[in-house]
């Protein structure tokens, strides 16, 4: 196969594809992808959680095409353009955070947030070299993002290269009691080490790559209070859970708080082009606003910062949110998804079924197969459904346009692979 002769695919052991070839795709439409043989696959995971309104959505396609005919890219240092300004204005209004820094992907956004938090205190004459993150967390795969994560699968090989961080227990379940217990543990940590900490970073409500672990909003409320108490920044990683995924436009809304720094990506452009942003409080921006001093200025940059095509895609995505009540519609779809999964609660191989907004997860008991995820993914693909389990957790995180019929098929296939896996 031509692909296998040259391409190394992400998060993939390429040897696995000796007996299960990589699938060549030619187009997408709505919630489906189509291969060269005309076979369709329901994209039950939104192609790694990025696609919101379906593949090849005409409004986003049109916006990108129109922008490409006038300005495809320009250096963003010392220059600007209308798509970027309009997007920044809209996101500032939506989040309540007035300043924005553009980047290319989620990991880069996390790096920027970490650097800003540390550099802020450095500019104040304080050395706070530590960050607090949660057990079971995942924030990306660049060095800083890996360091604040807690999934050995991704970071163990690079441990010697990573900065030291502090970790606090994540809530063990979705109860308020678990939220309080985890917040109290963080309080004990901050009482001891808070003077060394620049920021706490959390993925609010759902730790996605960490097996779709979910917690009550009370935890986020208490973490916000702790950050205020100890003068520490709160970073929210809403790269996966933002833009309507959890039942509100942003997950932090359900806790009635605002973070100091907010990382957004994935659904920002509707799944069309790579882009991320870090939204922040005015206080952080002001700390770097002065006559030029190389050690006090924030000199982070990306070649494709503020790319006009990605900004056009993001603005078109926000248009769709404004034109239709997608948050309300998502809640209805989420309820349907949860109802369809209810019978699996009593399945002998299932430990727990849980959901939050447009995210539903089925956690299995420990399996004898050392690589159950690969087995289940292959079986599902043969049935025309794209699932990509996280270990022994199967999940649905579909595009918002998925139909009831497509949801039914996804759950049927999920049940089938659970029945068959050993």
C-alpha positions as CSV (number, residue, x, y, z in Angstrom):
1,X,0.0,0.0,0.0
2,X,1.4,3.4,-1.0
3,X,0.5,5.0,2.4
4,X,2.4,2.4,4.4
5,X,5.5,2.9,2.4
6,X,6.0,6.4,3.6
7,X,3.5,7.6,6.3
8,X,3.8,7.1,10.0
9,X,0.3,7.7,11.5
10,X,-0.3,9.3,14.9
11,X,-0.9,7.3,18.0
12,X,-0.5,4.1,16.0
13,X,1.7,1.1,16.1
14,X,2.2,0.8,12.3
15,X,3.0,-3.0,12.5
16,X,-0.7,-3.5,13.6
17,X,-1.7,-2.6,10.0
18,X,0.1,-5.6,8.5
19,X,-3.1,-7.6,8.8
20,X,-5.7,-4.7,8.9
21,X,-4.9,-2.1,6.2
22,X,-5.4,1.6,6.8
23,X,-8.7,2.7,5.3
24,X,-8.4,5.2,2.4
25,X,-11.1,7.9,2.6
26,X,-12.4,10.0,-0.3
27,X,-15.1,12.2,1.2
28,X,-17.3,13.0,4.2
29,X,-20.9,14.1,4.5
30,X,-22.8,14.8,7.7
31,X,-21.8,12.2,10.4
32,X,-20.4,9.8,7.8
33,X,-17.0,9.1,6.1
34,X,-16.7,7.2,2.8
35,X,-13.9,5.1,1.6
36,X,-12.6,4.4,-2.0
37,X,-15.0,1.4,-2.2
38,X,-18.0,3.5,-1.3
39,X,-18.4,2.0,2.1
40,X,-19.6,4.4,4.8
41,X,-18.5,4.8,8.4
42,X,-20.5,6.7,11.1
43,X,-17.9,9.0,12.7
44,X,-19.0,8.3,16.3
45,X,-15.9,10.1,17.7
46,X,-16.1,13.2,15.6
47,X,-12.7,12.4,14.1
48,X,-10.8,12.8,17.4
49,X,-13.5,15.2,18.8
50,X,-13.1,18.0,16.3
51,X,-16.1,17.8,14.0
52,X,-19.2,19.5,15.3
53,X,-21.6,20.1,12.4
54,X,-20.7,17.2,10.1
55,X,-18.2,16.7,7.4
56,X,-18.1,19.1,4.4
57,X,-20.7,21.4,6.0
58,X,-21.5,23.8,3.1
59,X,-21.4,27.0,5.2
60,X,-17.9,26.4,6.5
61,X,-16.8,25.2,3.1
62,X,-18.0,28.4,1.5
63,X,-16.4,30.6,4.1
64,X,-13.0,29.0,3.6
65,X,-13.3,29.2,-0.2
66,X,-14.2,32.8,-0.1
67,X,-11.3,33.7,2.3
68,X,-8.9,31.7,0.2
69,X,-9.6,33.9,-2.8
70,X,-8.5,37.1,-1.0
71,X,-5.9,36.3,1.8
72,X,-4.7,32.8,2.6
73,X,-2.0,33.7,5.1
74,X,0.2,36.5,6.3
75,X,2.6,37.1,9.1
76,X,0.6,38.0,12.2
77,X,3.4,40.0,13.9
78,X,2.7,43.6,13.1
79,X,-0.2,42.8,10.8
80,X,-3.8,41.8,11.3
81,X,-6.9,41.0,9.3
82,X,-10.7,41.1,9.7
83,X,-11.3,37.3,10.2
84,X,-9.0,37.3,13.2
85,X,-10.3,40.5,14.7
86,X,-13.9,39.4,14.3
87,X,-13.2,36.0,15.8
88,X,-11.4,37.5,18.8
89,X,-14.3,39.9,19.5
90,X,-16.8,37.0,19.4
91,X,-14.8,34.7,21.6
92,X,-14.2,37.5,24.1
93,X,-17.9,38.2,24.3
94,X,-18.7,34.5,24.6
95,X,-16.2,33.6,27.3
96,X,-16.0,36.9,29.3
97,X,-12.2,36.8,28.9
98,X,-11.1,39.9,27.0
99,X,-7.7,38.9,25.6
100,X,-6.7,36.2,23.2
101,X,-3.5,34.6,21.9
102,X,-3.6,32.4,18.8
103,X,-1.9,29.1,18.3
104,X,-2.1,26.1,16.0
105,X,-3.3,23.1,18.1
106,X,-4.4,22.1,21.6
107,X,-1.0,21.1,22.9
108,X,0.4,24.5,21.8
109,X,-2.4,26.3,23.6
110,X,-1.6,24.4,26.8
111,X,2.1,25.4,26.4
112,X,1.2,29.0,26.0
113,X,-1.1,29.0,29.1
114,X,1.7,27.4,31.2
115,X,4.3,29.8,30.0
116,X,2.1,32.8,30.5
117,X,1.3,31.7,34.1
118,X,4.9,31.2,35.0
119,X,6.2,34.3,33.2
120,X,3.5,36.5,34.8
121,X,4.9,35.7,38.3
122,X,8.5,35.9,37.0
123,X,7.7,39.5,35.9
124,X,6.4,40.2,39.4
125,X,9.7,39.0,40.9
126,X,8.3,35.7,42.1
127,X,9.6,32.3,41.2
128,X,6.8,29.8,41.0
129,X,8.1,26.8,39.0
130,X,5.3,24.3,39.7
131,X,2.0,23.5,38.2
132,X,-0.7,21.4,39.8
133,X,-2.7,19.0,37.6
134,X,-5.0,16.1,38.3
135,X,-4.4,12.3,38.4
136,X,-5.6,10.7,35.3
137,X,-5.2,13.9,33.3
138,X,-4.1,14.5,29.7
139,X,-3.3,17.9,28.2
140,X,-1.4,17.1,25.1
141,X,1.9,15.7,23.9
142,X,4.4,18.5,23.7
143,X,6.8,18.6,26.6
144,X,5.0,21.0,28.9
145,X,1.6,19.5,28.1
146,X,3.0,16.0,28.8
147,X,4.6,17.1,32.1
148,X,1.2,18.3,33.5
149,X,-0.5,15.1,32.3
150,X,-0.7,11.8,34.1
151,X,-1.1,9.1,31.5
152,X,2.0,6.9,31.6
153,X,1.1,5.5,28.1
154,X,2.1,8.9,26.6
155,X,4.7,10.3,29.0
156,X,6.7,7.5,30.6
157,X,9.3,7.2,27.9
158,X,10.0,11.0,28.2
159,X,9.9,11.2,32.0
160,X,13.6,12.3,32.3
161,X,13.0,15.2,29.9
162,X,10.0,16.7,31.6
163,X,9.7,19.5,34.1
164,X,8.6,18.5,37.6
165,X,4.9,19.1,38.4
166,X,2.6,18.4,41.3
167,X,-0.5,16.2,41.1
168,X,-3.7,16.2,43.1
169,X,-6.3,13.4,43.1
170,X,-9.1,13.8,40.6
171,X,-12.6,13.2,41.9
172,X,-13.1,9.4,42.0
173,X,-16.7,9.6,40.6
174,X,-19.4,12.1,39.7
175,X,-20.8,12.6,43.2
176,X,-20.6,15.9,45.1
177,X,-19.0,13.9,47.9
178,X,-16.2,12.9,45.6
179,X,-15.8,16.5,44.4
180,X,-15.5,17.8,47.9
181,X,-13.0,15.1,48.9
182,X,-10.8,15.9,45.9
183,X,-10.9,19.6,46.5
184,X,-9.9,19.1,50.1
185,X,-6.9,17.0,49.0
186,X,-5.9,19.9,46.7
187,X,-6.3,22.3,49.6
188,X,-3.9,20.3,51.6
189,X,-1.4,20.3,48.8
190,X,-1.7,24.1,48.3
191,X,-1.4,24.8,52.0
192,X,2.0,23.1,51.8
193,X,3.3,24.1,48.4
194,X,1.0,26.9,47.1
195,X,3.7,29.6,47.3
196,X,5.6,27.6,44.7
197,X,2.7,27.1,42.3
198,X,2.0,29.3,39.2
199,X,-1.3,27.6,38.2
200,X,-3.7,24.7,38.5
201,X,-4.7,23.1,35.2
202,X,-7.9,21.1,34.9
203,X,-10.0,19.6,32.1
204,X,-13.4,20.6,33.6
205,X,-16.3,18.0,34.0
206,X,-14.8,15.3,31.8
207,X,-11.2,14.0,31.6
208,X,-11.5,12.9,28.1
209,X,-8.3,11.0,27.2
210,X,-8.2,9.8,30.8
211,X,-11.0,7.3,30.1
212,X,-13.9,9.8,30.0
213,X,-13.8,10.2,33.8
214,X,-16.4,12.7,34.9
215,X,-16.9,14.9,37.9
216,X,-19.4,17.2,39.5
217,X,-19.2,21.0,38.8
218,X,-18.8,21.5,42.6
219,X,-15.2,20.4,42.2
220,X,-14.4,23.2,39.7
221,X,-16.2,25.7,42.0
222,X,-13.9,24.7,44.9
223,X,-10.8,24.7,42.8
224,X,-11.6,28.2,41.7
225,X,-11.9,29.3,45.3
226,X,-8.6,27.7,46.2
227,X,-6.8,29.4,43.4
228,X,-8.2,32.7,44.6
229,X,-7.2,31.9,48.1
230,X,-3.6,31.2,47.2
231,X,-3.2,33.7,44.4
232,X,-2.8,31.0,41.8
233,X,-4.0,31.1,38.2
234,X,-6.7,28.6,37.1
235,X,-6.2,27.2,33.6
236,X,-9.1,25.4,32.0
237,X,-8.3,23.0,29.2
238,X,-11.6,23.0,27.3
239,X,-9.9,21.8,24.1
240,X,-12.2,18.8,23.9
241,X,-15.1,19.8,26.2
242,X,-15.7,23.3,24.9
243,X,-18.2,24.5,22.2
244,X,-21.3,22.7,23.4
245,X,-19.9,19.2,24.2
246,X,-21.0,19.1,27.9
247,X,-24.4,20.7,27.6
248,X,-23.4,24.4,27.8
249,X,-21.2,26.3,25.3
250,X,-18.3,26.0,27.8
251,X,-18.0,23.6,30.6
252,X,-16.9,26.3,33.1
253,X,-20.4,27.8,32.8
254,X,-21.9,24.9,34.7
255,X,-19.8,25.8,37.8
256,X,-20.7,29.4,37.6
257,X,-17.1,30.5,37.5
258,X,-14.5,31.7,35.0
259,X,-10.9,30.5,34.7
260,X,-8.0,32.9,34.4
261,X,-6.7,31.2,31.2
262,X,-8.9,29.2,28.8
263,X,-7.5,26.8,26.2
264,X,-9.8,26.2,23.2
265,X,-9.2,24.2,20.0
266,X,-10.7,21.1,18.2
267,X,-14.3,22.2,17.6
268,X,-13.2,25.8,17.3
269,X,-13.1,25.5,13.5
270,X,-15.7,22.8,13.2
271,X,-13.1,20.2,12.5
272,X,-11.9,21.9,9.2
273,X,-8.5,23.4,10.0
274,X,-6.0,23.4,12.9
275,X,-6.3,26.4,15.2
276,X,-6.3,27.0,19.0
277,X,-6.6,30.1,21.2
278,X,-5.8,30.9,24.8
279,X,-8.3,33.3,26.3
280,X,-7.2,35.2,29.4
281,X,-8.0,37.9,32.0
282,X,-6.9,41.5,31.3
283,X,-4.5,41.3,34.3
284,X,-2.3,38.8,32.6
285,X,-2.1,40.8,29.4
286,X,-1.3,44.0,31.3
287,X,1.6,42.3,33.1
288,X,3.5,42.1,29.8
289,X,2.5,45.5,28.4
290,X,5.4,47.9,28.7
291,X,8.4,49.3,26.9
292,X,10.2,46.4,25.1
293,X,12.3,44.3,27.4
294,X,13.3,40.9,25.9
295,X,13.1,39.1,29.2
296,X,9.8,40.5,30.3
297,X,8.0,40.3,26.9
298,X,6.1,37.2,25.8
299,X,8.0,36.1,22.7
300,X,6.1,33.0,21.9
301,X,5.1,32.6,18.2
302,X,3.8,30.2,15.6
303,X,4.3,30.6,11.8
304,X,0.6,30.1,11.2
305,X,-0.6,32.3,14.1
306,X,-4.0,33.8,13.3
307,X,-4.2,32.0,9.9
308,X,-7.0,33.7,7.9
309,X,-8.4,30.5,6.5
310,X,-8.7,28.9,10.0
311,X,-10.2,32.2,11.3
312,X,-12.8,32.1,8.5
313,X,-13.7,28.5,9.4
314,X,-14.0,29.4,13.1
315,X,-16.2,32.4,12.4
316,X,-18.4,30.2,10.2
317,X,-18.6,27.6,13.0
318,X,-19.8,30.3,15.4
319,X,-22.3,31.5,12.8
320,X,-23.9,28.0,13.0
321,X,-24.2,28.2,16.7
322,X,-25.9,31.6,16.4
323,X,-28.3,30.5,13.6
324,X,-29.7,27.5,15.4
325,X,-30.3,26.4,19.0
326,X,-27.6,23.8,18.9
327,X,-27.1,23.7,22.6
328,X,-30.8,22.8,23.1
329,X,-30.7,20.3,20.3
330,X,-27.5,18.7,21.8
331,X,-29.3,18.2,25.1
332,X,-32.1,16.3,23.3
333,X,-29.5,14.2,21.4
334,X,-27.6,13.6,24.6
335,X,-30.7,12.3,26.3
336,X,-31.4,10.0,23.4
337,X,-27.9,8.7,23.5
338,X,-28.1,8.1,27.2
339,X,-31.4,6.3,26.8
340,X,-30.0,4.0,24.1
341,X,-27.1,3.0,26.3
342,X,-29.2,2.3,29.4
343,X,-29.6,-1.4,28.7
344,X,-25.8,-1.8,28.8
345,X,-25.8,-0.8,32.5
346,X,-26.7,-4.4,33.4
347,X,-24.4,-6.1,30.9
348,X,-22.1,-8.6,32.6
349,X,-19.0,-7.1,31.0
350,X,-19.9,-3.5,31.9
351,X,-18.6,-1.7,35.0
352,X,-20.3,1.6,34.4
353,X,-22.2,3.7,31.9
354,X,-21.8,7.4,32.3
355,X,-22.6,10.5,30.2
356,X,-22.2,14.2,30.1
357,X,-23.8,16.2,27.3
358,X,-22.7,14.9,24.0
359,X,-20.2,12.5,25.6
360,X,-21.2,9.0,26.6
361,X,-18.9,6.3,27.9
362,X,-19.2,2.6,28.6
363,X,-16.5,1.3,30.9
364,X,-15.9,-2.5,30.8
365,X,-14.5,-4.7,33.5
366,X,-10.9,-5.6,33.0
367,X,-10.4,-7.7,29.9
368,X,-8.1,-10.7,29.4
369,X,-7.1,-9.4,25.9
370,X,-4.1,-7.2,26.5
371,X,-5.1,-5.0,23.6
372,X,-8.9,-4.8,23.7
373,X,-9.1,-1.4,22.2
374,X,-7.6,-2.5,18.8
375,X,-9.9,-5.5,18.7
376,X,-13.1,-3.6,19.4
377,X,-12.1,-0.8,16.9
378,X,-11.6,-3.3,14.1
379,X,-14.8,-5.1,14.8
380,X,-16.7,-1.8,14.8
381,X,-15.1,-0.6,11.5
382,X,-16.2,-3.8,9.8
383,X,-19.8,-2.9,10.8
384,X,-19.4,0.6,9.5
385,X,-18.9,2.5,12.7
386,X,-15.8,4.4,13.7
387,X,-15.1,3.8,17.4
388,X,-11.7,4.3,19.0
389,X,-11.8,2.9,22.5
390,X,-9.6,4.3,25.3
391,X,-8.4,1.0,26.8
392,X,-11.4,-0.7,28.2
393,X,-13.7,2.4,27.8
394,X,-15.8,2.7,24.7
395,X,-17.3,6.1,24.1
396,X,-19.6,8.1,21.8
397,X,-18.6,11.7,21.0
398,X,-20.4,12.2,17.7
399,X,-21.0,15.2,15.5
400,X,-24.0,17.3,16.6
401,X,-25.8,16.5,13.3
402,X,-25.9,12.7,14.0
403,X,-29.4,11.3,13.4
404,X,-31.4,9.0,15.7
405,X,-30.9,6.2,13.2
406,X,-27.2,6.6,13.2
407,X,-27.1,6.7,17.0
408,X,-29.1,3.5,17.2
409,X,-26.6,1.8,14.9
410,X,-23.6,3.1,16.9
411,X,-25.1,1.6,20.1
412,X,-26.0,-1.7,18.4
413,X,-22.4,-2.0,17.1
414,X,-21.0,-1.0,20.5
415,X,-23.1,-3.8,22.2
416,X,-21.9,-6.3,19.5
417,X,-18.2,-5.6,20.1
418,X,-18.7,-5.8,23.9
419,X,-20.5,-9.2,23.5
420,X,-17.6,-10.5,21.3
421,X,-14.5,-9.2,23.1
422,X,-12.9,-11.4,25.6
